[in-house]
């Protein structure tokens, strides 16, 4: 609501204005000759105000009631404000997608021309501009070449045609939820497929292969300690063994309606120690997913990608005490985790299951009995999950007295699932590092020596010290026996000291001392200590 009135003020009296708006929650504005006027007033009640300016002036007064925010209006305002802050926190997004296709044919009969490798023939240009510019290739081009008699059909030449197909997706983003707090996210997935075609044989047998890598998160099983006192017990490994039954039951349910060479599949053929069972059970156990709903494929889809990150925070430097002592103080944290298949092949005896549209359902023959065994077409010998905290927590500091301190605690592990030996190998590493540096400017004056060097040159003494304690351990977990043993491990303690003294622009004197202590965790070898010390003089020729 609004009320407007022209008022003539007088020097010897106040003025009472009645607005009848029915509230004291009002906003009063005054203007004189089109310009803002400073008005002094008191609210008498919800219908009038008392103007106390004692001035000879004609002014225009505008009174408006203030709108009170309801609960829903305030909620909407809060949501809008926080949403805007969230959107503004995303500073950049970088998206990269690459795709590569390669075709190699060793027995290509036609010759190669001069322009784009093309040669004229009765079919036109050979091998064709589509092949030269990458629009044509793979198995379709192999079949086309066979139809036009371009390939050497010699069974003594066993070099296959090779078709490679690689896809790589990478997404990066920087997020600043509040000042001085920076988060860098990264999501990546890479799949390389390799197909070999023995085109010189009548049935053109094919073999598949390749590699796979994808970012993921395995925090549910991270930083879990185990030792000989509890027989190296691992909650994640126990969960992995339990997941085998869940995964095998799911596969049995999928195969029950399939056929093999005209015969119905017999229940109970899924091997709980096959790669089709072990890989999903392994992923579910160590990434904290539900074995009852996780994908059964060894190659998770794009939707399964999870981000890795690095975090830095410099806000502590704003605290007065810290700002007085430190030029720079930064906290760091980084996490990287990948699920990988180093290489895989295919079963030569694999036959797709009948009665299903799933290309990954099929059978292979048992080597001893010849009986059909449910299996995917891929022969995967091993998969691994690599998890690295570098650092788990880190501190980088530069003090106002030329002192520098760098403290890091790193933690990493590599989980390798070996299908051939039914074993899970855990390689664990923990490392603590402390680096210290101190620069003494004009060291000659500190020790009372008179420097004859130019005024714009300082005889600095740069002191550095580094201490690290690193422990590596390898555990072998046997799946069939549910037994774990330590196979390797060592503790490495390192001390490094050095001092560099600048005698002149061309001459630097350095003294150093290094000591490395290796102590095996398993008593198969003796502890060793290596020490290295000395003095060096470095002369630099300058123009």
Secondary structure, DSSP 4 states (H G I P E B T S, - for coil): -EEEEEEEE-TT--EEEE---S-S-EEEEEEETTEE----EEE-SSSEEEE-----EEEEEEEEEPPPPPHHHHHHHHHHHHHHHHHHHEEEEEEEEEEEEEEE-TTB-S---SSTT-EEETTEEES-HHHHTTSS-HHHHHHHHHHTT-B---TT--PPEEEEEEEEEEEEEEEEEETTEEEEEEEEEEEEEEEEE-TTSTT--EEEEEEEEEE---GGGTT----GGGTT--HHHHHHHHHHHHHHHHHHHHHTT-EETTEEPPTT---TTSHHHHHHHHHHHHHT--TTTS---SS--GGG---EEEEEE-GGGGSHHHHHHEEEEEEEEEEEEEEEEEEEEE-TT-EEPBT---TT-EEEE-TTT--EEEE-SEE--EEEEEEEEEEEEEEEEEETTSEEEEEEEEEEEEEEEETTTTEEEEEEEEEEEEEEEEEETTHHHHTTPPP-S-TT----EEEEEEEEEEEEEEEEEETTTTEEEEEEEEEEEEEEEEEEEE-SSSEEEEEEEEEEEEEESSTTS--EEEEEEEEEEEE----
